[in-house]
Amino acid sequence: MMSIMTALSLAGAAGLNAYIPLLVFGLLARCTDLVDLPPEWLWLTHPVLLGVVAALLVVELVADKIPVVDSVNDVIQTVVRPTSGGIVFASGLGAAEVVDGRTEINWVAVIAGVLIALAIHLLKSTARPVVNASTAGVGAPVLSTVEDTTSLTVTLLALLAPGIAAALMVAAVAALGVLGVRRIR
């Protein structure tokens, strides 16, 4: 089981990019001893799932760099990113157990991860149109690259140095908040 800071950071990273935390988390659980998933969450390491997540990551990496397409993608991701956040948060905490031969998931943990990722996603999707409008679309690939890099960095740090990952997520939320406030004004 991982610390709450790890789970929080993974859920936050999913709010920026749904697929990076799922893919990294699943690959590390499958290929290393760095992530030790409880049996109830081992489905996250299945090669078919990892392949699908990798393919979706490629689509996300391209779509999120194109102005207007990025906004459409953000609408679609309003469901995907929170779902991913709920999964990585709950699985990171090992929030499931077998009771009478059935797997019971701790839905409070899933919902907490959903809400964390949703909050980050909403900040991101609010800031994106501001950047697109103020830079005539030139800022879209730059901001998207920063978001993807932040998601990957936070994911890796969540597993290696959870305190630093949590601090980085706070900084990312603050930066997105500033852009969101500018949009409102």
C-alpha positions in Angstrom: 0.0 0.0 0.0 1.1 3.5 -0.7 0.9 6.7 1.2 -2.0 9.1 0.8 0.4 11.6 -0.7 1.2 9.1 -3.5 -2.5 8.5 -4.2 -3.3 12.2 -4.1 -0.5 13.0 -6.5 -1.4 10.2 -8.9 -5.0 11.4 -9.0 -3.9 15.0 -9.6 -1.6 13.8 -12.4 -4.6 12.0 -13.9 -6.5 15.4 -13.9 -3.8 16.7 -16.3 -3.5 13.6 -18.5 -5.7 10.5 -17.8 -3.4 8.0 -19.5 0.1 8.8 -18.2 -0.5 7.8 -14.5 -2.4 4.6 -15.6 0.3 3.6 -18.0 3.3 4.3 -15.8 1.6 2.9 -12.7 0.5 -0.3 -14.6 3.9 -0.8 -16.2 5.8 -0.3 -13.0 3.5 -2.7 -11.2 4.0 -5.2 -14.0 7.7 -4.9 -14.5 9.3 -3.8 -11.2 9.0 -4.1 -7.5 8.5 -0.4 -7.2 4.7 -0.7 -7.3 3.1 -3.6 -5.3 -0.5 -3.8 -6.2 -3.0 -5.9 -4.2 -4.4 -8.9 -6.1 -7.7 -7.0 -6.6 -6.0 -4.4 -8.7 -3.7 -6.6 -10.8 -6.0 -6.1 -13.8 -4.2 -2.7 -14.2 -1.1 -4.7 -15.3 -2.8 -6.7 -18.1 -0.9 -6.3 -21.4 -4.1 -5.6 -23.4 -5.1 -2.9 -21.0 -1.7 -1.3 -21.1 -1.7 -1.5 -24.9 -5.1 0.3 -25.1 -4.0 2.9 -22.6 -0.8 3.5 -24.6 -2.7 3.9 -27.8 -5.1 6.3 -26.1 -2.1 8.2 -24.8 -0.8 8.7 -28.3 -4.2 10.1 -29.4 -4.3 12.4 -26.4 -0.8 13.7 -27.0 -1.7 14.7 -30.5 -5.2 16.0 -30.0 -4.3 18.1 -27.0 -1.8 20.1 -29.0 -4.2 21.4 -31.7 -6.2 24.5 -30.9 -10.0 23.9 -30.9 -9.4 20.1 -31.0 -7.9 20.5 -27.5 -11.2 22.0 -26.2 -13.2 19.2 -27.7 -10.8 16.8 -26.2 -11.3 18.5 -22.8 -15.0 17.9 -23.0 -14.5 14.2 -23.7 -11.8 14.0 -21.0 -14.3 15.4 -18.4 -15.4 11.8 -17.9 -12.1 10.1 -18.6 -9.7 12.0 -16.4 -11.8 11.8 -13.2 -12.3 8.0 -13.9 -8.6 7.5 -14.2 -8.0 9.6 -11.1 -10.4 7.4 -9.1 -8.7 4.2 -10.3 -5.2 5.3 -9.6 -6.1 6.8 -6.2 -8.0 3.7 -5.0 -5.6 1.2 -6.4 -2.6 3.1 -5.1 -4.1 2.8 -1.6 -5.1 -0.8 -2.2 -8.7 0.2 -1.5 -10.3 -3.1 -2.1 -10.6 -6.4 -0.3 -12.1 -9.8 -0.8 -15.1 -10.5 1.4 -16.9 -13.9 1.2 -15.2 -14.6 -2.2 -16.2 -11.2 -3.7 -14.0 -8.2 -4.3 -15.4 -5.1 -2.6 -14.0 -1.8 -3.6 -13.8 1.1 -1.2 -15.9 3.5 -3.2 -15.1 6.4 -0.9 -11.5 6.2 -2.1 -12.6 6.0 -5.7 -14.8 9.1 -5.3 -12.0 11.0 -3.6 -9.7 10.3 -6.5 -12.5 11.2 -9.0 -13.0 14.6 -7.2 -9.3 15.4 -7.1 -8.8 14.6 -10.8 -12.0 16.5 -11.7 -10.8 19.6 -9.9 -7.5 19.6 -11.7 -9.2 18.8 -15.0 -11.7 21.7 -14.6 -8.8 24.1 -13.8 -7.0 22.9 -16.9 -9.9 23.1 -19.2 -10.8 26.6 -17.9 -7.3 27.8 -18.5 -6.8 26.3 -21.9 -9.2 28.7 -23.8 -7.5 31.7 -22.2 -4.1 30.5 -23.5 -5.5 29.7 -26.9 -7.2 33.1 -27.3 -4.3 35.2 -25.9 -1.7 33.4 -28.1 -3.9 32.9 -31.3 -3.5 29.1 -30.7 0.3 29.1 -30.6 0.3 28.4 -26.9 -1.8 25.2 -27.1 1.1 22.9 -27.9 3.3 24.6 -25.4 0.8 24.4 -22.6 -0.1 20.8 -23.5 3.5 19.8 -23.4 3.9 21.4 -20.0 0.8 19.6 -18.8 2.0 16.2 -20.1 5.5 16.7 -18.7 4.0 17.7 -15.3 1.7 14.7 -15.3 4.6 12.3 -16.0 6.9 14.0 -13.5 4.3 14.0 -10.8 3.5 10.4 -11.5 7.1 9.3 -11.2 7.7 11.5 -8.2 4.5 10.1 -6.6 6.1 6.7 -6.6 9.7 7.8 -5.7 9.3 11.0 -3.6 5.6 11.6 -2.7 6.2 14.8 -0.7 7.9 16.4 -3.7 5.1 15.2 -6.0 2.5 16.7 -3.7 4.3 20.1 -3.7 4.6 20.0 -7.5 0.8 19.4 -7.8 0.1 22.3 -5.5 2.3 24.5 -7.7 0.5 23.2 -10.9 -2.9 23.9 -9.4 -1.8 27.4 -8.4 -0.6 28.1 -11.9 -3.8 26.7 -13.5 -5.8 28.7 -10.9 -4.1 32.0 -12.0 -4.9 31.3 -15.6 -8.5 30.4 -14.7 -9.0 33.7 -12.8 -7.7 35.6 -15.8 -10.3 33.9 -17.9 -13.1 34.9 -15.5 -11.9 38.5 -15.6 
